[in-house]
Amino acid sequence: MLVSLTSVLKKAQSQHYAVGAFNVNNLEIAQAIIQAAEEEDSPIILQTSEGGVEYAGMDYLAAIINVAAQSRVPVVFHLDHGKKLEVVKQALKSGYSSVMYDGSSLPFDENVHRTRQVVRWAKNYGVSVEAELGAIPGIEDLVKVKETESFYTDPEEAAVFVKETGCNALAISIGTAHGIEKSKKAIALDFKRLENIKESISIPLVLHGASSVPQALIKEINTYGGKVKKARGIPDAQIKKAISLGISKVNTDTDIRLAFTAAVRKELSTNAELYDPRKILGPARERMKKEIIRKIRILGSNGKA
């Protein structure tokens, strides 16, 4: 069933678990996400980025996700990292049940102004709005955010931002990073900052760039001809602690890409005569589903549909 972001995050917030948000770029990814959610009896967030929309087309993605949303579990159809206001408007008209406006790269006042504008538009459609305060380094939807350009979310600014914009959820920066290009050093989230932010605002908090980057997947990709560099993701224990301190939505994309690539490389490398897309993408779908189930259990949303 199609539901708003607010409805699933309020429940997660009150019961101290998080809901997984996974990026959709094609049919197989959507199927993997929904199958995992149904098997685990978990609410789920299917989201599309501006890059995904550019690749597949919003109409195609909306058609796929609206079919997926006929599932018995709660499904949120979410726009991830909407930076262009025209894309946000298009998403609202296309049936998204939630949109994110990302003005984190803008000056504070401009971010407030534009986010407030999106909130006004969204209310006309009964749609939730996620906003972001604090830039996160890494490859953010094909755009490189350098470490020197990133900044952690200030708790006092967060309180003002939420009050001024009326957003329904806030993505914060506490040490995560987008993409595979993460530090080779151990990542340590700023839990004290998270606690301070949680004390300053009452709406659900969101963690972006939260992939764990499983080394087993990287190893498998490279075993079958890949050249993916090793990198550290966010340890599962830190994700669990962040949830215990107030995170209610956790975004994952890189881990799903790694699972997909590992399966495709294995199938093509071990069967030189293979040419049927179904026999290539089918195993990839199963591998992504396995990784999504693992993530759902870490977030604690299994059995919460």
N, C-alpha and C positions, 0 to 999 in steps of 0.2 A: 504494500500500500504506500502511496506517495504521501509524505508528511513534511512538515517544516523542520528546519534545523533546530529551532528553539524547542520544539516538542521533544526531540530525542536528547538534546543536551541538558535540558532542565532535569530530566529523569536521571541522566548519567551523573549530573552534578550532585543531586540529592543522595544518590546511592554509591557515590565514590568509585565510579569506573569511567572509562572513556570509550567513545565511539570512533571506529576507524573510518578514515576518509581516503579513498583510493581513486587515482586518476584513470579515466577511461579514454582510450583512443581508438578502440575498435570493438567488434562484436565479441571476440574471444575473451578480452579483458573483462567486459561487462558480465559475461556468462560466468567466468571464474569467480568474480566478486559475489554475485548473487547466489551461486551454488554454495560457496563457503558460508555466507550469511545464513542460508536456510539450514544447512547441516548443523551449524552451531547455534541456531535459534537466536541470532543477533541482529539488532538494528544496524543499518549500514548507510554510508554516505558515498554515493557515486558522484564524482566531480569531474568537470572538464576545465582545462586551462585554456587561455587564449591560444597557445600553441596547438593544443589538441583541436580546438575549433578551426583554426587555420588549416590544419592537416586534413581533418575528416569532414568538416562542415557542421555547423550547429544543427541543421535540420536532420542530418543523418544521426548525429549523436543523440539528439532529443528523441528520435524515433526508437533507437535502441534502448535508451534508458527508460522511456515511458513503458515499453514492453516489460523490461526488467522490474519496473515498479509495481507490476501486477502481482508480485511475490506476496506471500503471506506475512513477511517480516516488514517492519517499517523501513522505508527507503527514502533518503533525502537526495534530491537532484540539485547539485550545487555547482555554481561557477567559482572556480578556484583562481585566485590572483587576477581578478578583473582590474586591469589598470586603465583601460580605455572606456570612457563613459558610454560610448556608442555600443560597445560590446555588452556592457551591463544592461543597457536598455533593451538590446536584442534578446538577451537571456530572459529578462522579465516577461517579454512578449512571447517567448518560446516555451513557457511552461515550467521554468526552473522553480523549485520550491525554496531556494535559498541562493543568495549571491554574495560573493566577497568583493568588496572594493578595496584595492590595495594602493593606498596613497603613502606608503611608508617611506618612499624616496623623496617625498615632497616636504617642504617646510611645515612645521606643526600646524600653523593656522590654516594653510591651504589644504592639508589633509583633513582637518576638522570640517572645513567648508564643503569640500567635495563629498566626504562621507555623509555629512548631514543631508546633502542633496540626494544621494542614493537612498538613504533611509526614507526620505519623503516619497520618492518614486515607489519604493518597495511596498510601502504601506498600502498603496492603491491596489496592489496585487495580492496582499496578504502574505508577503514573502519575507523571510528572515534575512538579516544582513550581518555578515562577518566583516570586521575591519582589521587593519593591522597597524601597530605602532612599534617601530623598531625594525630596522632592516636586517635580514638574515643573509650571510655570505653564501656564495656558491652559485651554481647555475640555476637561476630562478626562471623557469619557463623560457629557456634559450637566451636569457639575459644574464650576463656575468655581474654579480655583485661582489666587489672586492672586500677583503677583510677591512681595509682602511675606510671603506664607505659604509660599513655596517655599524650598528650601534645597538646596545642593549636597551630594553624598554625601561623607562623611568617610572616608578610606581606613582609618584605625584602627578606626572603628566598623564598617566593612564587614567587616573580618577577624573581629571578634567576632561580628557578626550571622550570618555564614555558618557559623562554628563552632558557635554555639549553636542554630541552626535546622536545619541539615542540608539547606537548599534546594539545588536543582540548577542554578539560574541566577539571576543578580541583575540587576535593572534599576536603573540608576544615573542620577543627575542631574548633568550636566556642562555644562548651558547650552542644552539643547533646550527646545521648548515645544509643547504640544498645540494642535491646531486652526489656524484661519486667523488668529487674533488674535495674530500674532507681531509682534515689534518692527519698526519701520520702519528701524531702524538695522541695519547688517551684524551678523550673528550670528557669534560666535567661540566655539567650543567650548573647554573647559578641558582641553587635551590633557595638561598636566602632571598634573592631578588624575587623569585616566584612567590615565596611566602608573603613578602611585602606587597606585591601586586595584588595577590588574593585578598589581603586585608583591606586594600583600598577600593576595590570594586566588587560587585556582586554577580555580574554576568559571567557565563561560562568562558573559560580560557582555552586557547587553541595552541597546539605545538606543531609548527611546520618543520620541515627538514628533519624528520624523526626516523628515517630509515636506519636499520641496524647494519646494513651492508654485510650480510653473511659471507665470511671468508670461504666457506665451502662452495658457494655459488660462483665466486670469482675464480676459485681453483678449477672448478668444473668447466667454466667458460674457457679458461686458458688451456686446459687439457685438450680441448677440441678445437684448437686453432685461434683462440681469442688472445687479445693482448690488453686486457683490462688491468689497470694499475691497482695494486692493493691500497686500501684506504680504511680508516676506522669510521664506523658509524656510531650511533648512540647505543650503548649497552642496554640490554633489556631491563636490567635492574634499575637503571636511571630513569627509564620510561615509567616503570612501575612506581618509583618514588615520586616522580613528577605528577602522576595521576593522584597519588595519595595527598599531594599538596594542592590540588585544585585544577589540574588539566582535565578537560572533558572531551576534547576532540584531538585526535592525533592523525596527522597527514603522512601517508606513505606512498611513494611512487618509485624511487630507485630500486628498492628490494623486489618489486614486481617486475621491473624491467630486467633485472638480473636473472630472475627465475625464468622469465620468457626466453631470454637469450641463451641461458644454459641448456634449456630443453631443445631449442631449435638447433643449436650447434651440435648437440649430441646426436640428434636424429639425422642430420645431414652428413655428419662425419662417419657415422656407423653404418649408413646405408646409402651407398653411392648411386643406387638405382632409383632412389626415392624422388618422386616428382609431384605427388598428390598433395596439394596444400592442406587437405583435411588431416593427412597423416603426419604433417609437420606441425600444424597449429593445434591439433588435438592434444598431443603430449604437452605442448606449451601451456595450454589452458589448465591442464591437470597440475602442472608444476606451480603455476601462479596460484591456483586454488589452495594448494598445500601451504604455500607461504602466507597467504591471506588468513587461513585458519590458524596458523601459528601466531600471527599478529593479533587476531581477535582474542585468543586466549590470554595473551600477554596484557591486553587492554582490559580484560575482565568483562567484556560485553556479551560473552556467550551465555545463553539462557536468559537474556534480558529483553528479548523481542516483545 
